[in-house]
Amino acid sequence: MSGFKKFLFRGNLVELAVAFVVGAAFASLVKDFANSFITPLIALLGGKPDYTRLAVDINGTTFPYGIFVTSAIAFVITSAIVYFLVVLPTTKLIERMDRGKEATERECPQCLSEIPVKARRCRYCTSEVVPATEVPY
């Protein structure tokens, strides 16, 4: 039982559980944003994107492809919202915050692997490199 207790309270599992809960809440937030703002805007332009009733019958078997089309449109809208309102601003913010930081790694001129700035030899291809602090500019 103690092993199970250690497993449950291990850092990775707790972090994963928190990420799942926050992710579910965020998914709900994005869905509600799309339903409240984006879908009505699309409805203004070309009608509500609801194709769930579209289907085709082949030899008595119904293929309701409209459900997939509606889900695909919702996926594209949700992805666009997440990209333009979360990913893009976060990336810009991280770039802005990292501008003043000093680099800790650089590329090896021989194998293009990332090596420490002060390294004299590449840990991957073992070629000798001039430490970045001695490189003339």
Secondary structure, DSSP 4 states (H G I P E B T S, - for coil): -HHHHHHHTSHHHHHHHHHHHHHHHHHHHHHHHIIIIIHHHHHHHH-----TT--EEETTEEE-HHHHHHHHHHHHHHHHHHIIIIIHHHHHHHHHHHTTPPP-EEE-TTT--EEETT-SB-TTT--B---GGG---
